[in-house]
Amino acid sequence: MRRLPFSHRLVEGESIENPTILSITDTELDLNELLGRITLPMTGAACVFTGMVRGITTRTDPHETVYLEYEAYQPMAEMKMRQVADEIRSRWPEIQGIVIVQRVGRLDPGTPTVLIACSAAHRDTGVFEAARYGIDRLKEIVPVWKKEISPSDQQWIEGHYTPGRQD
C-alpha cells in the first residue's frame, strides 16, 4: 500500500479559504493535525466524526471482533470522496473546510478507521449536518471494503446501499 502523507491537497477549483483534504492512508489518523488544516482565522465551529473498530458488537448480531482489514481501490475512492465533498459544499455553502480520510490495512479494536470533519464560521451553518452527511455518503458510495475477523471466522461485510445513476 502506498503511503499518502497528509500534505495539503486542494480540490480543483477551490482556494485556501476552502481547504479540502481527501485521502486513503495506512497511517495513523492525527485528529489535531487534520483539524488544524481546516481551521481558518474565521472558523468558529468544527464538527468531527471518527469511526472506530469495535471489539464487541452488541446490536443486531452480538459478537467479538479481533480486528478488521480495510481495502480500497484508491483512485476511485479518492474520486468518490471528491464527489462527497462537492455534495457537501453544494448543500451547505457556508462550510469552510472538509476532511475525508479513510484508513486501510489491519486495524485493531479501539483504532480510528475514518475521519470526517467540517469547519465553518458558526455552529448554526449546517456543520453538524454536513459531517453526518459526509460519513453516511462515504459509506454509500466510496469503494472501501471491510473484512471482519472474529475468534471463530472471518467475513467481508456488505453494505446496505445500492448506488444509483447519480452515484
RAZIZI-V14539 format. One record per pair of residues at least 6 apart in sequence whose C-alpha atoms are under 6 Angstrom apart, sorted by the first residue. I is the first residue (numbers start at 1). J is the second residue. D is the distance in whole Angstrom. If there is no record, write none. Layout:
i->I j->J d->D
i->I j->J d->D
//
This chain:
i->3 j->25 d->6
i->4 j->25 d->5
i->10 j->19 d->6
i->10 j->20 d->6
i->18 j->96 d->5
i->18 j->97 d->5
i->19 j->38 d->6
i->19 j->97 d->5
i->20 j->97 d->6
i->20 j->98 d->5
i->20 j->99 d->6
i->21 j->99 d->5
i->22 j->100 d->5
i->22 j->101 d->6
i->23 j->101 d->5
i->24 j->101 d->6
i->24 j->102 d->5
i->24 j->103 d->6
i->25 j->103 d->5
i->26 j->103 d->5
i->26 j->104 d->5
i->38 j->97 d->5
i->42 j->121 d->6
i->43 j->120 d->5
i->43 j->121 d->4
i->44 j->121 d->5
i->44 j->122 d->5
i->45 j->119 d->6
i->45 j->120 d->5
i->45 j->121 d->6
i->45 j->122 d->5
i->45 j->123 d->5
i->46 j->118 d->6
i->46 j->119 d->4
i->47 j->117 d->6
i->47 j->118 d->5
i->47 j->128 d->6
i->48 j->116 d->6
i->48 j->117 d->4
i->49 j->115 d->6
i->49 j->116 d->5
i->50 j->114 d->6
i->50 j->115 d->5
i->51 j->112 d->6
i->51 j->113 d->5
i->51 j->114 d->5
i->52 j->110 d->6
i->52 j->111 d->5
i->52 j->112 d->4
i->52 j->113 d->5
i->53 j->109 d->5
i->53 j->110 d->5
i->53 j->111 d->6
i->54 j->109 d->5
i->55 j->64 d->6
i->55 j->65 d->5
i->55 j->109 d->5
i->56 j->63 d->6
i->56 j->64 d->5
i->57 j->63 d->5
i->64 j->150 d->6
i->65 j->149 d->6
i->65 j->150 d->5
i->66 j->149 d->6
i->66 j->150 d->5
i->67 j->107 d->6
i->67 j->108 d->5
i->67 j->149 d->6
i->68 j->106 d->6
i->68 j->107 d->5
i->68 j->147 d->6
i->68 j->148 d->5
i->68 j->149 d->6
i->69 j->105 d->5
i->69 j->106 d->4
i->69 j->146 d->6
i->69 j->147 d->5
i->70 j->104 d->5
i->70 j->105 d->5
i->70 j->145 d->6
i->70 j->146 d->5
i->71 j->104 d->5
i->71 j->144 d->6
i->71 j->145 d->5
i->72 j->143 d->6
i->72 j->144 d->4
i->77 j->142 d->5
i->77 j->143 d->5
i->80 j->142 d->5
i->88 j->130 d->6
i->95 j->119 d->6
i->95 j->120 d->5
i->96 j->119 d->5
i->96 j->120 d->5
i->97 j->118 d->5
i->97 j->119 d->5
i->98 j->117 d->6
i->98 j->118 d->5
i->99 j->116 d->5
i->99 j->117 d->5
i->100 j->115 d->6
i->100 j->116 d->5
i->101 j->114 d->6
i->101 j->115 d->5
i->102 j->114 d->4
i->103 j->113 d->5
i->103 j->114 d->6
i->117 j->131 d->6
i->118 j->127 d->6
i->118 j->131 d->6
i->140 j->161 d->6
i->146 j->156 d->6
i->146 j->157 d->6
i->147 j->155 d->5
i->147 j->156 d->4
i->147 j->157 d->6
i->148 j->154 d->5
i->148 j->155 d->5
//
